[in-house]
Amino acid sequence: MKAAVYYETGGPEVFRYEDVPDPEVGPDQVLIRVEAISVEGGDTLNRLGGAMTAAPHIVGYQCAGTVLSVGEGVRAIKPGDRVVTVGVDGSHAERRVVGASFCWTVPTGVTTEQAACVPVPFGTADDALFEFGRLQPGETVLVHAGASGVGIAAIQLAHRAGARVLATASSTARLDRLHELGLDHGIDYSTVDFADEVRRLTEGKGADVIVDSVGGSTLQKSLQCLAYRGRCITFGDAGRELPSRLDISTMRANNQTLVGYFLGAELFLGSRAHAVIARHLDDIADGQLRVVIDRRLPLAEAAEAHAYIESRQAFGRVLLIP
Ligand SMILES: NC(=O)c1ccc[n+]([C@@H]2O[C@H](COP(=O)([O-])OP(=O)(O)OC[C@H]3O[C@@H](n4cnc5c(N)ncnc54)[C@H](OP(=O)(O)O)[C@@H]3O)[C@@H](O)[C@H]2O)c1
């Protein structure tokens, strides 16, 4: 099969489009023909400096397609089914093997391309807001990187739950497009201090929940605009800053909570998150939630897709099509 691979981590130019051996399906696994690959925020970070499981390495968490065969013990999924899949790597290819428990059947009314964009962003956003953030109707949530994959999911889910939704982005133009998805107040952090702005918009109280995918100095500042009893959920390093010490000294006096989150742990250790994501797919079929696709590029142009995302122009997801 063809795959977008790399032999060393680095900028988008490390990608090579090459022939690699087809993956073989084992017990409890599913082999799919990949039809749409959603380039996840974590894919760009892994390409930049993440762990490589092999050389050449096939990066990528999430893709959707049609089941070609299933391994011994797989009952719920059969050849011909449309599924979306999540794994630690291997999405940037024409074929993929994953564990059957990391597949979701695509409901009627959801395209394969839409499904390819759902599990990681929507599952992460839902868990950050509700399972770990305990967001309540009428509370204020701050969503960082509102125009990102997770951000667009979080804005819709929080708005639907009756929260007041604030979000940051690097330009007003990006924020303007988020209002139709449920954004109440956009904060262009390239022109204003987002922590000051959150305090101003909340009469000095701060946000009850902060969904932080950016990390580094942004995470530090998030703690400066968190409300009394506020919950800040950290789950990403999109800001690409080197790890630094976090000052949590202000948290105790305000009875605040800082939670680290990893969707993979929820998917590995139980069935709750799997069911949450299955409901998102149904909600997309019903038109209650929306997937935003920025553009589609051929898999052979994985380098161009990653470079476009890292140029900060993407609004929603960029798809690679094998
Ligand atoms: N722990 C988990 O389970 C989990 C699950 C999903 C995602 N994540 C992590 O969450 C982060 C976001 O994922 P995603 O899929 O939503 O990402 P994405 O769609 O690629 O968007 C990333 C956003 O980060 C913002 N950003 C801020 N500083 C940046 C920088 N220096 N370079 C590039 N972008 C920057 C950009 O928005 P502006 O230009 O508007 O600021 C961009 O839209 C990633 O770090 C990912 O690994 C973790």
The ligand as an SDF file (V2000), in Angstrom:
LIG
                    3D

 48 52  0  0  0  0  0  0  0  0999 V2000
   -5.1020   14.6550   25.6750 N   0  0  0  0  0  0  0  0  0  0  0  0
   -5.9210   14.2580   24.7120 C   0  0  0  0  0  0  0  0  0  0  0  0
   -6.6020   13.2510   24.8310 O   0  0  0  0  0  0  0  0  0  0  0  0
   -6.0270   15.0900   23.4700 C   0  0  0  0  0  0  0  0  0  0  0  0
   -7.0640   14.8720   22.5470 C   0  0  0  0  0  0  0  0  0  0  0  0
   -7.1630   15.7240   21.4390 C   0  0  0  0  0  0  0  0  0  0  0  0
   -6.2240   16.7210   21.2310 C   0  0  0  0  0  0  0  0  0  0  0  0
   -5.2120   16.8550   22.1270 N   0  0  0  0  0  0  0  0  0  0  0  0
   -4.2230   17.9300   21.9480 C   0  0  0  0  0  0  0  0  0  0  0  0
   -4.9060   19.1700   21.8860 O   0  0  0  0  0  0  0  0  0  0  0  0
   -4.2180   20.0590   21.0330 C   0  0  0  0  0  0  0  0  0  0  0  0
   -5.1780   20.5970   19.9960 C   0  0  0  0  0  0  0  0  0  0  0  0
   -5.6400   19.5470   19.1610 O   0  0  0  0  0  0  0  0  0  0  0  0
   -6.5800   19.8980   17.9150 P   0  0  0  0  0  0  0  0  0  0  0  0
   -6.7780   18.6510   17.1670 O   0  0  0  0  0  0  0  0  0  0  0  0
   -7.7410   20.6690   18.3740 O   0  0  0  0  0  0  0  0  0  0  0  0
   -5.5700   20.8690   17.1060 O   0  0  0  0  0  0  0  0  0  0  0  0
   -5.7380   21.6580   15.7460 P   0  0  0  0  0  0  0  0  0  0  0  0
   -7.1110   21.4740   15.1990 O   0  0  0  0  0  0  0  0  0  0  0  0
   -4.5840   21.3350   14.8900 O   0  0  0  0  0  0  0  0  0  0  0  0
   -5.6230   23.1800   16.2230 O   0  0  0  0  0  0  0  0  0  0  0  0
   -4.5670   23.6270   17.0300 C   0  0  0  0  0  0  0  0  0  0  0  0
   -4.8450   25.1120   17.3580 C   0  0  0  0  0  0  0  0  0  0  0  0
   -3.8580   25.5580   18.2860 O   0  0  0  0  0  0  0  0  0  0  0  0
   -3.7120   26.9500   18.1380 C   0  0  0  0  0  0  0  0  0  0  0  0
   -2.2960   27.2610   18.3970 N   0  0  0  0  0  0  0  0  0  0  0  0
   -1.8570   27.9940   19.4420 C   0  0  0  0  0  0  0  0  0  0  0  0
   -0.5290   28.0970   19.4060 N   0  0  0  0  0  0  0  0  0  0  0  0
   -0.1010   27.4170   18.3090 C   0  0  0  0  0  0  0  0  0  0  0  0
    1.1830   27.1810   17.7270 C   0  0  0  0  0  0  0  0  0  0  0  0
    2.3160   27.6740   18.2700 N   0  0  0  0  0  0  0  0  0  0  0  0
    1.2460   26.4470   16.6000 N   0  0  0  0  0  0  0  0  0  0  0  0
    0.1360   25.9580   16.0300 C   0  0  0  0  0  0  0  0  0  0  0  0
   -1.1350   26.1530   16.5480 N   0  0  0  0  0  0  0  0  0  0  0  0
   -1.2210   26.8830   17.6770 C   0  0  0  0  0  0  0  0  0  0  0  0
   -4.1630   27.3160   16.7270 C   0  0  0  0  0  0  0  0  0  0  0  0
   -5.2300   28.2580   16.8190 O   0  0  0  0  0  0  0  0  0  0  0  0
   -4.9830   29.8550   16.8220 P   0  0  0  0  0  0  0  0  0  0  0  0
   -4.0190   30.1490   15.6870 O   0  0  0  0  0  0  0  0  0  0  0  0
   -6.3210   30.4340   16.6130 O   0  0  0  0  0  0  0  0  0  0  0  0
   -4.3890   30.1220   18.1820 O   0  0  0  0  0  0  0  0  0  0  0  0
   -4.7330   26.0150   16.1590 C   0  0  0  0  0  0  0  0  0  0  0  0
   -6.0240   26.1940   15.6120 O   0  0  0  0  0  0  0  0  0  0  0  0
   -3.0320   19.2950   20.4730 C   0  0  0  0  0  0  0  0  0  0  0  0
   -1.9140   19.6050   21.2840 O   0  0  0  0  0  0  0  0  0  0  0  0
   -3.4190   17.8430   20.6830 C   0  0  0  0  0  0  0  0  0  0  0  0
   -2.3050   17.0040   20.8300 O   0  0  0  0  0  0  0  0  0  0  0  0
   -5.0840   16.0680   23.2100 C   0  0  0  0  0  0  0  0  0  0  0  0
  1  2  1  0
  2  3  2  0
  2  4  1  0
  4  5  1  0
  4 48  2  0
  5  6  2  0
  6  7  1  0
  7  8  2  0
  8  9  1  0
  8 48  1  0
  9 10  1  0
  9 46  1  0
 10 11  1  0
 11 12  1  0
 11 44  1  0
 12 13  1  0
 13 14  1  0
 14 15  2  0
 14 16  1  0
 14 17  1  0
 17 18  1  0
 18 19  2  0
 18 20  1  0
 18 21  1  0
 21 22  1  0
 22 23  1  0
 23 24  1  0
 23 42  1  0
 24 25  1  0
 25 26  1  0
 25 36  1  0
 26 27  1  0
 26 35  1  0
 27 28  2  0
 28 29  1  0
 29 30  1  0
 29 35  2  0
 30 31  1  0
 30 32  2  0
 32 33  1  0
 33 34  2  0
 34 35  1  0
 36 37  1  0
 36 42  1  0
 37 38  1  0
 38 39  2  0
 38 40  1  0
 38 41  1  0
 42 43  1  0
 44 45  1  0
 44 46  1  0
 46 47  1  0
M  CHG  2   8   1  16  -1
M  END
$$$$
